[in-house]
């Protein structure tokens, strides 16, 4: 199954996945289409990701950005990384 930290996620919250990562709609979105793209393997910081995991996350983020631009008629996308508690990671 999928986990967000220690929380188990139902499959219906996952909107896309790849071999090493997954995407879900943020339950408290800042903007329409606010997604989270995360590694399947739980790691505390970006520095703990393997090169394959990092590349896979960015590839899935790119794919999700294409979908968001089409669904929301967006002309730009913001990518943000919260890496650690002081950066707002929960």
PyMOL Python script that loads the backbone (N, CA, C, O; Angstrom):
from pymol import cmd

cmd.read_pdbstr("""\
ATOM      1  N   UNK A   1       0.799  -1.182   0.000  1.00  0.00           N
ATOM      2  CA  UNK A   1       0.000   0.000   0.000  1.00  0.00           C
ATOM      3  C   UNK A   1       0.856   1.267   0.000  1.00  0.00           C
ATOM      4  O   UNK A   1       2.086   1.211   0.022  1.00  0.00           O
ATOM      5  N   UNK A   2       0.191   2.368  -0.025  1.00  0.00           N
ATOM      6  CA  UNK A   2       0.853   3.666  -0.052  1.00  0.00           C
ATOM      7  C   UNK A   2       0.811   4.299   1.335  1.00  0.00           C
ATOM      8  O   UNK A   2      -0.175   4.176   2.062  1.00  0.00           O
ATOM      9  N   UNK A   3       1.904   4.978   1.686  1.00  0.00           N
ATOM     10  CA  UNK A   3       1.975   5.648   2.979  1.00  0.00           C
ATOM     11  C   UNK A   3       2.429   7.080   2.795  1.00  0.00           C
ATOM     12  O   UNK A   3       3.277   7.380   1.955  1.00  0.00           O
ATOM     13  N   UNK A   4       1.848   7.959   3.597  1.00  0.00           N
ATOM     14  CA  UNK A   4       2.282   9.355   3.694  1.00  0.00           C
ATOM     15  C   UNK A   4       2.847   9.482   5.094  1.00  0.00           C
ATOM     16  O   UNK A   4       2.117   9.711   6.058  1.00  0.00           O
ATOM     17  N   UNK A   5       4.181   9.328   5.193  1.00  0.00           N
ATOM     18  CA  UNK A   5       4.792   9.222   6.517  1.00  0.00           C
ATOM     19  C   UNK A   5       4.294   7.951   7.181  1.00  0.00           C
ATOM     20  O   UNK A   5       4.471   6.859   6.641  1.00  0.00           O
ATOM     21  N   UNK A   6       3.678   8.079   8.336  1.00  0.00           N
ATOM     22  CA  UNK A   6       3.157   6.916   9.058  1.00  0.00           C
ATOM     23  C   UNK A   6       1.688   6.621   8.739  1.00  0.00           C
ATOM     24  O   UNK A   6       1.123   5.661   9.262  1.00  0.00           O
ATOM     25  N   UNK A   7       1.063   7.448   7.876  1.00  0.00           N
ATOM     26  CA  UNK A   7      -0.356   7.310   7.570  1.00  0.00           C
ATOM     27  C   UNK A   7      -0.553   6.435   6.325  1.00  0.00           C
ATOM     28  O   UNK A   7       0.010   6.716   5.267  1.00  0.00           O
ATOM     29  N   UNK A   8      -1.350   5.381   6.463  1.00  0.00           N
ATOM     30  CA  UNK A   8      -1.697   4.540   5.309  1.00  0.00           C
ATOM     31  C   UNK A   8      -2.750   5.253   4.482  1.00  0.00           C
ATOM     32  O   UNK A   8      -3.723   5.784   5.018  1.00  0.00           O
ATOM     33  N   UNK A   9      -2.549   5.260   3.182  1.00  0.00           N
ATOM     34  CA  UNK A   9      -3.473   5.945   2.267  1.00  0.00           C
ATOM     35  C   UNK A   9      -4.329   4.937   1.518  1.00  0.00           C
ATOM     36  O   UNK A   9      -3.816   3.924   1.044  1.00  0.00           O
ATOM     37  N   UNK A  10      -5.631   5.201   1.405  1.00  0.00           N
ATOM     38  CA  UNK A  10      -6.446   4.330   0.563  1.00  0.00           C
ATOM     39  C   UNK A  10      -6.078   4.524  -0.903  1.00  0.00           C
ATOM     40  O   UNK A  10      -5.682   5.617  -1.309  1.00  0.00           O
ATOM     41  N   UNK A  11      -6.209   3.471  -1.690  1.00  0.00           N
ATOM     42  CA  UNK A  11      -5.830   3.534  -3.100  1.00  0.00           C
ATOM     43  C   UNK A  11      -6.596   4.606  -3.874  1.00  0.00           C
ATOM     44  O   UNK A  11      -6.087   5.121  -4.869  1.00  0.00           O
ATOM     45  N   UNK A  12      -7.809   4.951  -3.435  1.00  0.00           N
ATOM     46  CA  UNK A  12      -8.591   5.933  -4.179  1.00  0.00           C
ATOM     47  C   UNK A  12      -8.057   7.355  -4.021  1.00  0.00           C
ATOM     48  O   UNK A  12      -8.520   8.258  -4.718  1.00  0.00           O
ATOM     49  N   UNK A  13      -7.094   7.578  -3.124  1.00  0.00           N
ATOM     50  CA  UNK A  13      -6.466   8.893  -2.994  1.00  0.00           C
ATOM     51  C   UNK A  13      -5.275   9.059  -3.929  1.00  0.00           C
ATOM     52  O   UNK A  13      -4.778  10.171  -4.112  1.00  0.00           O
ATOM     53  N   UNK A  14      -4.817   7.965  -4.517  1.00  0.00           N
ATOM     54  CA  UNK A  14      -3.659   7.988  -5.408  1.00  0.00           C
ATOM     55  C   UNK A  14      -4.160   8.221  -6.827  1.00  0.00           C
ATOM     56  O   UNK A  14      -4.960   7.445  -7.348  1.00  0.00           O
ATOM     57  N   UNK A  15      -3.680   9.301  -7.451  1.00  0.00           N
ATOM     58  CA  UNK A  15      -4.163   9.609  -8.800  1.00  0.00           C
ATOM     59  C   UNK A  15      -3.215   9.127  -9.895  1.00  0.00           C
ATOM     60  O   UNK A  15      -3.607   9.014 -11.057  1.00  0.00           O
ATOM     61  N   UNK A  16      -1.978   8.846  -9.524  1.00  0.00           N
ATOM     62  CA  UNK A  16      -1.006   8.327 -10.491  1.00  0.00           C
ATOM     63  C   UNK A  16       0.138   7.687  -9.709  1.00  0.00           C
ATOM     64  O   UNK A  16       0.396   8.037  -8.558  1.00  0.00           O
ATOM     65  N   UNK A  17       0.813   6.750 -10.353  1.00  0.00           N
ATOM     66  CA  UNK A  17       1.983   6.149  -9.721  1.00  0.00           C
ATOM     67  C   UNK A  17       2.929   5.638 -10.792  1.00  0.00           C
ATOM     68  O   UNK A  17       2.554   5.408 -11.942  1.00  0.00           O
ATOM     69  N   UNK A  18       4.146   5.475 -10.372  1.00  0.00           N
ATOM     70  CA  UNK A  18       5.180   4.897 -11.229  1.00  0.00           C
ATOM     71  C   UNK A  18       5.846   3.800 -10.415  1.00  0.00           C
ATOM     72  O   UNK A  18       5.340   3.413  -9.361  1.00  0.00           O
ATOM     73  N   UNK A  19       6.953   3.308 -10.885  1.00  0.00           N
ATOM     74  CA  UNK A  19       7.599   2.214 -10.157  1.00  0.00           C
ATOM     75  C   UNK A  19       8.132   2.657  -8.794  1.00  0.00           C
ATOM     76  O   UNK A  19       8.181   1.855  -7.861  1.00  0.00           O
ATOM     77  N   UNK A  20       8.535   3.935  -8.669  1.00  0.00           N
ATOM     78  CA  UNK A  20       9.178   4.387  -7.429  1.00  0.00           C
ATOM     79  C   UNK A  20       8.472   5.542  -6.728  1.00  0.00           C
ATOM     80  O   UNK A  20       8.879   5.930  -5.633  1.00  0.00           O
ATOM     81  N   UNK A  21       7.432   6.097  -7.328  1.00  0.00           N
ATOM     82  CA  UNK A  21       6.775   7.259  -6.716  1.00  0.00           C
ATOM     83  C   UNK A  21       5.277   7.251  -6.999  1.00  0.00           C
ATOM     84  O   UNK A  21       4.775   6.440  -7.777  1.00  0.00           O
ATOM     85  N   UNK A  22       4.575   8.179  -6.343  1.00  0.00           N
ATOM     86  CA  UNK A  22       3.134   8.294  -6.553  1.00  0.00           C
ATOM     87  C   UNK A  22       2.703   9.736  -6.367  1.00  0.00           C
ATOM     88  O   UNK A  22       3.419  10.548  -5.781  1.00  0.00           O
ATOM     89  N   UNK A  23       1.511  10.040  -6.880  1.00  0.00           N
ATOM     90  CA  UNK A  23       0.947  11.388  -6.765  1.00  0.00           C
ATOM     91  C   UNK A  23      -0.440  11.284  -6.154  1.00  0.00           C
ATOM     92  O   UNK A  23      -1.199  10.354  -6.428  1.00  0.00           O
ATOM     93  N   UNK A  24      -0.750  12.269  -5.315  1.00  0.00           N
ATOM     94  CA  UNK A  24      -2.076  12.351  -4.716  1.00  0.00           C
ATOM     95  C   UNK A  24      -2.503  13.806  -4.635  1.00  0.00           C
ATOM     96  O   UNK A  24      -1.664  14.705  -4.585  1.00  0.00           O
ATOM     97  N   UNK A  25      -3.815  14.035  -4.621  1.00  0.00           N
ATOM     98  CA  UNK A  25      -4.337  15.384  -4.443  1.00  0.00           C
ATOM     99  C   UNK A  25      -4.129  15.770  -2.985  1.00  0.00           C
ATOM    100  O   UNK A  25      -4.425  14.986  -2.083  1.00  0.00           O
ATOM    101  N   UNK A  26      -3.624  16.966  -2.757  1.00  0.00           N
ATOM    102  CA  UNK A  26      -3.424  17.446  -1.394  1.00  0.00           C
ATOM    103  C   UNK A  26      -4.789  17.607  -0.727  1.00  0.00           C
ATOM    104  O   UNK A  26      -5.699  18.203  -1.301  1.00  0.00           O
ATOM    105  N   UNK A  27      -4.926  17.074   0.484  1.00  0.00           N
ATOM    106  CA  UNK A  27      -6.198  17.160   1.204  1.00  0.00           C
ATOM    107  C   UNK A  27      -6.483  18.574   1.706  1.00  0.00           C
ATOM    108  O   UNK A  27      -7.628  18.902   2.016  1.00  0.00           O
ATOM    109  N   UNK A  28      -5.452  19.411   1.788  1.00  0.00           N
ATOM    110  CA  UNK A  28      -5.611  20.817   2.158  1.00  0.00           C
ATOM    111  C   UNK A  28      -4.939  21.665   1.081  1.00  0.00           C
ATOM    112  O   UNK A  28      -3.897  22.271   1.328  1.00  0.00           O
ATOM    113  N   UNK A  29      -5.535  21.710  -0.118  1.00  0.00           N
ATOM    114  CA  UNK A  29      -4.868  22.374  -1.243  1.00  0.00           C
ATOM    115  C   UNK A  29      -4.735  23.881  -1.056  1.00  0.00           C
ATOM    116  O   UNK A  29      -5.634  24.542  -0.536  1.00  0.00           O
ATOM    117  N   UNK A  30      -3.599  24.405  -1.488  1.00  0.00           N
ATOM    118  CA  UNK A  30      -3.358  25.848  -1.482  1.00  0.00           C
ATOM    119  C   UNK A  30      -3.994  26.475  -2.719  1.00  0.00           C
ATOM    120  O   UNK A  30      -4.521  27.586  -2.660  1.00  0.00           O
ATOM    121  N   UNK A  31      -3.938  25.758  -3.833  1.00  0.00           N
ATOM    122  CA  UNK A  31      -4.518  26.213  -5.100  1.00  0.00           C
ATOM    123  C   UNK A  31      -5.241  25.033  -5.749  1.00  0.00           C
ATOM    124  O   UNK A  31      -4.988  23.885  -5.382  1.00  0.00           O
ATOM    125  N   UNK A  32      -6.131  25.290  -6.701  1.00  0.00           N
ATOM    126  CA  UNK A  32      -6.763  24.179  -7.430  1.00  0.00           C
ATOM    127  C   UNK A  32      -5.691  23.317  -8.111  1.00  0.00           C
ATOM    128  O   UNK A  32      -4.766  23.835  -8.737  1.00  0.00           O
ATOM    129  N   UNK A  33      -5.833  22.014  -7.979  1.00  0.00           N
ATOM    130  CA  UNK A  33      -4.869  21.113  -8.597  1.00  0.00           C
ATOM    131  C   UNK A  33      -3.621  20.857  -7.778  1.00  0.00           C
ATOM    132  O   UNK A  33      -2.678  20.241  -8.275  1.00  0.00           O
ATOM    133  N   UNK A  34      -3.591  21.317  -6.531  1.00  0.00           N
ATOM    134  CA  UNK A  34      -2.419  21.132  -5.667  1.00  0.00           C
ATOM    135  C   UNK A  34      -2.202  19.640  -5.429  1.00  0.00           C
ATOM    136  O   UNK A  34      -3.028  18.967  -4.812  1.00  0.00           O
ATOM    137  N   UNK A  35      -1.079  19.139  -5.929  1.00  0.00           N
ATOM    138  CA  UNK A  35      -0.732  17.724  -5.813  1.00  0.00           C
ATOM    139  C   UNK A  35       0.504  17.525  -4.953  1.00  0.00           C
ATOM    140  O   UNK A  35       1.323  18.430  -4.793  1.00  0.00           O
ATOM    141  N   UNK A  36       0.618  16.341  -4.412  1.00  0.00           N
ATOM    142  CA  UNK A  36       1.849  15.904  -3.757  1.00  0.00           C
ATOM    143  C   UNK A  36       2.405  14.754  -4.584  1.00  0.00           C
ATOM    144  O   UNK A  36       1.679  13.819  -4.919  1.00  0.00           O
ATOM    145  N   UNK A  37       3.680  14.821  -4.911  1.00  0.00           N
ATOM    146  CA  UNK A  37       4.369  13.731  -5.605  1.00  0.00           C
ATOM    147  C   UNK A  37       5.456  13.268  -4.654  1.00  0.00           C
ATOM    148  O   UNK A  37       6.313  14.050  -4.244  1.00  0.00           O
ATOM    149  N   UNK A  38       5.414  11.986  -4.304  1.00  0.00           N
ATOM    150  CA  UNK A  38       6.291  11.472  -3.245  1.00  0.00           C
ATOM    151  C   UNK A  38       6.902  10.127  -3.615  1.00  0.00           C
ATOM    152  O   UNK A  38       6.361   9.404  -4.452  1.00  0.00           O
ATOM    153  N   UNK A  39       8.021   9.797  -2.996  1.00  0.00           N
ATOM    154  CA  UNK A  39       8.590   8.469  -3.224  1.00  0.00           C
ATOM    155  C   UNK A  39       7.757   7.411  -2.512  1.00  0.00           C
ATOM    156  O   UNK A  39       7.168   7.680  -1.465  1.00  0.00           O
ATOM    157  N   UNK A  40       7.708   6.223  -3.071  1.00  0.00           N
ATOM    158  CA  UNK A  40       7.025   5.124  -2.389  1.00  0.00           C
ATOM    159  C   UNK A  40       7.783   4.719  -1.135  1.00  0.00           C
ATOM    160  O   UNK A  40       7.177   4.370  -0.121  1.00  0.00           O
ATOM    161  N   UNK A  41       9.100   4.765  -1.203  1.00  0.00           N
ATOM    162  CA  UNK A  41       9.921   4.427  -0.041  1.00  0.00           C
ATOM    163  C   UNK A  41       9.965   5.649   0.866  1.00  0.00           C
ATOM    164  O   UNK A  41      10.229   6.762   0.411  1.00  0.00           O
ATOM    165  N   UNK A  42       9.707   5.437   2.138  1.00  0.00           N
ATOM    166  CA  UNK A  42       9.697   6.547   3.086  1.00  0.00           C
ATOM    167  C   UNK A  42      11.137   6.898   3.463  1.00  0.00           C
ATOM    168  O   UNK A  42      11.887   6.063   3.967  1.00  0.00           O
ATOM    169  N   UNK A  43      11.498   8.144   3.208  1.00  0.00           N
ATOM    170  CA  UNK A  43      12.800   8.672   3.595  1.00  0.00           C
ATOM    171  C   UNK A  43      12.564  10.032   4.253  1.00  0.00           C
ATOM    172  O   UNK A  43      11.673  10.770   3.832  1.00  0.00           O
ATOM    173  N   UNK A  44      13.344  10.372   5.273  1.00  0.00           N
ATOM    174  CA  UNK A  44      13.089  11.635   5.972  1.00  0.00           C
ATOM    175  C   UNK A  44      13.476  12.895   5.192  1.00  0.00           C
ATOM    176  O   UNK A  44      12.885  13.953   5.408  1.00  0.00           O
ATOM    177  N   UNK A  45      14.451  12.799   4.295  1.00  0.00           N
ATOM    178  CA  UNK A  45      14.937  13.978   3.579  1.00  0.00           C
ATOM    179  C   UNK A  45      15.266  13.615   2.137  1.00  0.00           C
ATOM    180  O   UNK A  45      15.497  12.450   1.815  1.00  0.00           O
ATOM    181  N   UNK A  46      15.285  14.625   1.276  1.00  0.00           N
ATOM    182  CA  UNK A  46      15.607  14.434  -0.134  1.00  0.00           C
ATOM    183  C   UNK A  46      16.987  13.799  -0.293  1.00  0.00           C
ATOM    184  O   UNK A  46      17.210  13.010  -1.211  1.00  0.00           O
ATOM    185  N   UNK A  47      17.900  14.140   0.594  1.00  0.00           N
ATOM    186  CA  UNK A  47      19.259  13.593   0.508  1.00  0.00           C
ATOM    187  C   UNK A  47      19.288  12.075   0.667  1.00  0.00           C
ATOM    188  O   UNK A  47      20.282  11.442   0.310  1.00  0.00           O
ATOM    189  N   UNK A  48      18.223  11.479   1.194  1.00  0.00           N
ATOM    190  CA  UNK A  48      18.157  10.033   1.358  1.00  0.00           C
ATOM    191  C   UNK A  48      17.615   9.293   0.151  1.00  0.00           C
ATOM    192  O   UNK A  48      17.588   8.062   0.140  1.00  0.00           O
ATOM    193  N   UNK A  49      17.178  10.030  -0.872  1.00  0.00           N
ATOM    194  CA  UNK A  49      16.662   9.386  -2.086  1.00  0.00           C
ATOM    195  C   UNK A  49      17.799   8.867  -2.949  1.00  0.00           C
ATOM    196  O   UNK A  49      18.879   9.457  -2.989  1.00  0.00           O
ATOM    197  N   UNK A  50      17.557   7.775  -3.631  1.00  0.00           N
ATOM    198  CA  UNK A  50      18.538   7.290  -4.597  1.00  0.00           C
ATOM    199  C   UNK A  50      18.409   8.129  -5.868  1.00  0.00           C
ATOM    200  O   UNK A  50      17.381   8.776  -6.070  1.00  0.00           O
ATOM    201  N   UNK A  51      19.423   8.132  -6.723  1.00  0.00           N
ATOM    202  CA  UNK A  51      19.292   8.853  -7.995  1.00  0.00           C
ATOM    203  C   UNK A  51      18.095   8.385  -8.820  1.00  0.00           C
ATOM    204  O   UNK A  51      17.435   9.198  -9.467  1.00  0.00           O
ATOM    205  N   UNK A  52      17.810   7.082  -8.801  1.00  0.00           N
ATOM    206  CA  UNK A  52      16.659   6.564  -9.541  1.00  0.00           C
ATOM    207  C   UNK A  52      15.348   7.097  -8.963  1.00  0.00           C
ATOM    208  O   UNK A  52      14.450   7.471  -9.718  1.00  0.00           O
ATOM    209  N   UNK A  53      15.227   7.136  -7.635  1.00  0.00           N
ATOM    210  CA  UNK A  53      14.018   7.662  -7.001  1.00  0.00           C
ATOM    211  C   UNK A  53      13.831   9.144  -7.327  1.00  0.00           C
ATOM    212  O   UNK A  53      12.727   9.584  -7.648  1.00  0.00           O
ATOM    213  N   UNK A  54      14.904   9.893  -7.240  1.00  0.00           N
ATOM    214  CA  UNK A  54      14.826  11.328  -7.523  1.00  0.00           C
ATOM    215  C   UNK A  54      14.389  11.585  -8.964  1.00  0.00           C
ATOM    216  O   UNK A  54      13.531  12.431  -9.218  1.00  0.00           O
ATOM    217  N   UNK A  55      14.975  10.858  -9.893  1.00  0.00           N
ATOM    218  CA  UNK A  55      14.594  11.007 -11.291  1.00  0.00           C
ATOM    219  C   UNK A  55      13.150  10.591 -11.532  1.00  0.00           C
ATOM    220  O   UNK A  55      12.442  11.227 -12.313  1.00  0.00           O
ATOM    221  N   UNK A  56      12.715   9.535 -10.872  1.00  0.00           N
ATOM    222  CA  UNK A  56      11.357   9.038 -11.034  1.00  0.00           C
ATOM    223  C   UNK A  56      10.331  10.039 -10.500  1.00  0.00           C
ATOM    224  O   UNK A  56       9.289  10.249 -11.122  1.00  0.00           O
ATOM    225  N   UNK A  57      10.618  10.651  -9.362  1.00  0.00           N
ATOM    226  CA  UNK A  57       9.718  11.660  -8.788  1.00  0.00           C
ATOM    227  C   UNK A  57       9.562  12.825  -9.757  1.00  0.00           C
ATOM    228  O   UNK A  57       8.445  13.275 -10.014  1.00  0.00           O
ATOM    229  N   UNK A  58      10.670  13.314 -10.294  1.00  0.00           N
ATOM    230  CA  UNK A  58      10.596  14.458 -11.210  1.00  0.00           C
ATOM    231  C   UNK A  58       9.906  14.096 -12.515  1.00  0.00           C
ATOM    232  O   UNK A  58       9.207  14.927 -13.095  1.00  0.00           O
ATOM    233  N   UNK A  59      10.092  12.873 -12.984  1.00  0.00           N
ATOM    234  CA  UNK A  59       9.385  12.453 -14.191  1.00  0.00           C
ATOM    235  C   UNK A  59       7.877  12.426 -13.947  1.00  0.00           C
ATOM    236  O   UNK A  59       7.108  12.902 -14.782  1.00  0.00           O
ATOM    237  N   UNK A  60       7.442  11.869 -12.798  1.00  0.00           N
ATOM    238  CA  UNK A  60       6.023  11.836 -12.482  1.00  0.00           C
ATOM    239  C   UNK A  60       5.490  13.253 -12.275  1.00  0.00           C
ATOM    240  O   UNK A  60       4.377  13.562 -12.700  1.00  0.00           O
ATOM    241  N   UNK A  61       6.272  14.114 -11.630  1.00  0.00           N
ATOM    242  CA  UNK A  61       5.853  15.513 -11.452  1.00  0.00           C
ATOM    243  C   UNK A  61       5.650  16.185 -12.807  1.00  0.00           C
ATOM    244  O   UNK A  61       4.694  16.940 -12.990  1.00  0.00           O
ATOM    245  N   UNK A  62       6.534  15.918 -13.745  1.00  0.00           N
ATOM    246  CA  UNK A  62       6.397  16.470 -15.094  1.00  0.00           C
ATOM    247  C   UNK A  62       5.107  15.976 -15.747  1.00  0.00           C
ATOM    248  O   UNK A  62       4.368  16.765 -16.337  1.00  0.00           O
ATOM    249  N   UNK A  63       4.838  14.696 -15.645  1.00  0.00           N
ATOM    250  CA  UNK A  63       3.622  14.133 -16.228  1.00  0.00           C
ATOM    251  C   UNK A  63       2.372  14.746 -15.598  1.00  0.00           C
ATOM    252  O   UNK A  63       1.407  15.054 -16.298  1.00  0.00           O
ATOM    253  N   UNK A  64       2.390  14.922 -14.285  1.00  0.00           N
ATOM    254  CA  UNK A  64       1.251  15.518 -13.585  1.00  0.00           C
ATOM    255  C   UNK A  64       1.074  16.983 -13.975  1.00  0.00           C
ATOM    256  O   UNK A  64      -0.053  17.473 -14.031  1.00  0.00           O
ATOM    257  N   UNK A  65       2.178  17.690 -14.247  1.00  0.00           N
ATOM    258  CA  UNK A  65       2.072  19.094 -14.653  1.00  0.00           C
ATOM    259  C   UNK A  65       1.363  19.222 -16.001  1.00  0.00           C
ATOM    260  O   UNK A  65       0.610  20.170 -16.223  1.00  0.00           O
ATOM    261  N   UNK A  66       1.600  18.285 -16.880  1.00  0.00           N
ATOM    262  CA  UNK A  66       0.932  18.290 -18.183  1.00  0.00           C
ATOM    263  C   UNK A  66      -0.576  18.110 -17.998  1.00  0.00           C
ATOM    264  O   UNK A  66      -1.374  18.810 -18.622  1.00  0.00           O
ATOM    265  N   UNK A  67      -0.953  17.176 -17.142  1.00  0.00           N
ATOM    266  CA  UNK A  67      -2.373  16.934 -16.856  1.00  0.00           C
ATOM    267  C   UNK A  67      -3.001  18.173 -16.222  1.00  0.00           C
ATOM    268  O   UNK A  67      -4.094  18.582 -16.614  1.00  0.00           O
ATOM    269  N   UNK A  68      -2.320  18.773 -15.246  1.00  0.00           N
ATOM    270  CA  UNK A  68      -2.861  19.953 -14.569  1.00  0.00           C
ATOM    271  C   UNK A  68      -3.044  21.126 -15.518  1.00  0.00           C
ATOM    272  O   UNK A  68      -4.054  21.827 -15.455  1.00  0.00           O
ATOM    273  N   UNK A  69      -2.080  21.342 -16.393  1.00  0.00           N
ATOM    274  CA  UNK A  69      -2.201  22.439 -17.353  1.00  0.00           C
ATOM    275  C   UNK A  69      -3.430  22.243 -18.241  1.00  0.00           C
ATOM    276  O   UNK A  69      -4.130  23.203 -18.563  1.00  0.00           O
ATOM    277  N   UNK A  70      -3.685  21.010 -18.628  1.00  0.00           N
ATOM    278  CA  UNK A  70      -4.844  20.736 -19.483  1.00  0.00           C
ATOM    279  C   UNK A  70      -6.152  20.882 -18.707  1.00  0.00           C
ATOM    280  O   UNK A  70      -7.094  21.506 -19.196  1.00  0.00           O
ATOM    281  N   UNK A  71      -6.216  20.318 -17.518  1.00  0.00           N
ATOM    282  CA  UNK A  71      -7.469  20.321 -16.745  1.00  0.00           C
ATOM    283  C   UNK A  71      -7.836  21.682 -16.180  1.00  0.00           C
ATOM    284  O   UNK A  71      -9.017  22.003 -16.047  1.00  0.00           O
ATOM    285  N   UNK A  72      -6.836  22.480 -15.849  1.00  0.00           N
ATOM    286  CA  UNK A  72      -7.093  23.774 -15.211  1.00  0.00           C
ATOM    287  C   UNK A  72      -6.768  24.956 -16.129  1.00  0.00           C
ATOM    288  O   UNK A  72      -6.770  26.106 -15.689  1.00  0.00           O
ATOM    289  N   UNK A  73      -6.494  24.674 -17.381  1.00  0.00           N
ATOM    290  CA  UNK A  73      -6.113  25.719 -18.343  1.00  0.00           C
ATOM    291  C   UNK A  73      -4.987  26.593 -17.785  1.00  0.00           C
ATOM    292  O   UNK A  73      -4.985  27.812 -17.956  1.00  0.00           O
ATOM    293  N   UNK A  74      -4.053  25.958 -17.128  1.00  0.00           N
ATOM    294  CA  UNK A  74      -2.936  26.677 -16.511  1.00  0.00           C
ATOM    295  C   UNK A  74      -1.890  27.052 -17.551  1.00  0.00           C
ATOM    296  O   UNK A  74      -1.663  26.322 -18.516  1.00  0.00           O
ATOM    297  N   UNK A  75      -1.269  28.180 -17.343  1.00  0.00           N
ATOM    298  CA  UNK A  75      -0.196  28.640 -18.216  1.00  0.00           C
ATOM    299  C   UNK A  75       1.173  28.502 -17.554  1.00  0.00           C
ATOM    300  O   UNK A  75       2.207  28.720 -18.186  1.00  0.00           O
ATOM    301  N   UNK A  76       1.165  28.137 -16.271  1.00  0.00           N
ATOM    302  CA  UNK A  76       2.422  27.915 -15.552  1.00  0.00           C
ATOM    303  C   UNK A  76       2.148  26.979 -14.376  1.00  0.00           C
ATOM    304  O   UNK A  76       1.006  26.800 -13.951  1.00  0.00           O
ATOM    305  N   UNK A  77       3.212  26.398 -13.871  1.00  0.00           N
ATOM    306  CA  UNK A  77       3.139  25.439 -12.768  1.00  0.00           C
ATOM    307  C   UNK A  77       4.235  25.799 -11.766  1.00  0.00           C
ATOM    308  O   UNK A  77       5.337  26.188 -12.154  1.00  0.00           O
ATOM    309  N   UNK A  78       3.929  25.668 -10.491  1.00  0.00           N
ATOM    310  CA  UNK A  78       4.926  25.849  -9.443  1.00  0.00           C
ATOM    311  C   UNK A  78       5.302  24.491  -8.879  1.00  0.00           C
ATOM    312  O   UNK A  78       4.433  23.700  -8.510  1.00  0.00           O
ATOM    313  N   UNK A  79       6.596  24.224  -8.816  1.00  0.00           N
ATOM    314  CA  UNK A  79       7.106  23.021  -8.164  1.00  0.00           C
ATOM    315  C   UNK A  79       7.790  23.471  -6.880  1.00  0.00           C
ATOM    316  O   UNK A  79       8.632  24.368  -6.907  1.00  0.00           O
ATOM    317  N   UNK A  80       7.435  22.857  -5.761  1.00  0.00           N
ATOM    318  CA  UNK A  80       8.043  23.231  -4.478  1.00  0.00           C
ATOM    319  C   UNK A  80       8.464  21.969  -3.742  1.00  0.00           C
ATOM    320  O   UNK A  80       7.811  20.930  -3.839  1.00  0.00           O
ATOM    321  N   UNK A  81       9.553  22.074  -3.013  1.00  0.00           N
ATOM    322  CA  UNK A  81      10.036  20.959  -2.198  1.00  0.00           C
ATOM    323  C   UNK A  81      10.129  21.440  -0.759  1.00  0.00           C
ATOM    324  O   UNK A  81      10.798  22.431  -0.465  1.00  0.00           O
ATOM    325  N   UNK A  82       9.453  20.732   0.131  1.00  0.00           N
ATOM    326  CA  UNK A  82       9.595  20.988   1.563  1.00  0.00           C
ATOM    327  C   UNK A  82      10.465  19.858   2.100  1.00  0.00           C
ATOM    328  O   UNK A  82      10.013  18.717   2.201  1.00  0.00           O
ATOM    329  N   UNK A  83      11.685  20.165   2.438  1.00  0.00           N
ATOM    330  CA  UNK A  83      12.665  19.153   2.821  1.00  0.00           C
ATOM    331  C   UNK A  83      13.079  19.351   4.279  1.00  0.00           C
ATOM    332  O   UNK A  83      14.060  20.037   4.566  1.00  0.00           O
ATOM    333  N   UNK A  84      12.336  18.754   5.180  1.00  0.00           N
ATOM    334  CA  UNK A  84      12.629  18.847   6.603  1.00  0.00           C
ATOM    335  C   UNK A  84      11.591  19.673   7.337  1.00  0.00           C
ATOM    336  O   UNK A  84      10.882  20.476   6.731  1.00  0.00           O
ATOM    337  N   UNK A  85      11.505  19.477   8.627  1.00  0.00           N
ATOM    338  CA  UNK A  85      10.490  20.124   9.450  1.00  0.00           C
ATOM    339  C   UNK A  85      10.556  21.656   9.381  1.00  0.00           C
ATOM    340  O   UNK A  85       9.513  22.306   9.312  1.00  0.00           O
ATOM    341  N   UNK A  86      11.733  22.233   9.398  1.00  0.00           N
ATOM    342  CA  UNK A  86      11.863  23.698   9.359  1.00  0.00           C
ATOM    343  C   UNK A  86      11.431  24.274   8.015  1.00  0.00           C
ATOM    344  O   UNK A  86      11.191  25.476   7.902  1.00  0.00           O
ATOM    345  N   UNK A  87      11.331  23.431   7.007  1.00  0.00           N
ATOM    346  CA  UNK A  87      10.885  23.871   5.680  1.00  0.00           C
ATOM    347  C   UNK A  87       9.378  23.697   5.508  1.00  0.00           C
ATOM    348  O   UNK A  87       8.835  23.986   4.442  1.00  0.00           O
ATOM    349  N   UNK A  88       8.704  23.226   6.556  1.00  0.00           N
ATOM    350  CA  UNK A  88       7.265  23.064   6.495  1.00  0.00           C
ATOM    351  C   UNK A  88       6.806  21.648   6.192  1.00  0.00           C
ATOM    352  O   UNK A  88       5.609  21.409   6.032  1.00  0.00           O
ATOM    353  N   UNK A  89       7.734  20.709   6.110  1.00  0.00           N
ATOM    354  CA  UNK A  89       7.375  19.320   5.834  1.00  0.00           C
ATOM    355  C   UNK A  89       6.615  18.762   7.022  1.00  0.00           C
ATOM    356  O   UNK A  89       7.001  18.946   8.176  1.00  0.00           O
ATOM    357  N   UNK A  90       5.514  18.069   6.708  1.00  0.00           N
ATOM    358  CA  UNK A  90       4.732  17.445   7.787  1.00  0.00           C
ATOM    359  C   UNK A  90       4.730  15.951   7.659  1.00  0.00           C
ATOM    360  O   UNK A  90       4.123  15.262   8.479  1.00  0.00           O
TER     361      UNK A  90
END
""", "prot")
cmd.dss("prot")
cmd.show_as("cartoon", "prot")
cmd.util.cbc("prot")
cmd.orient("prot")
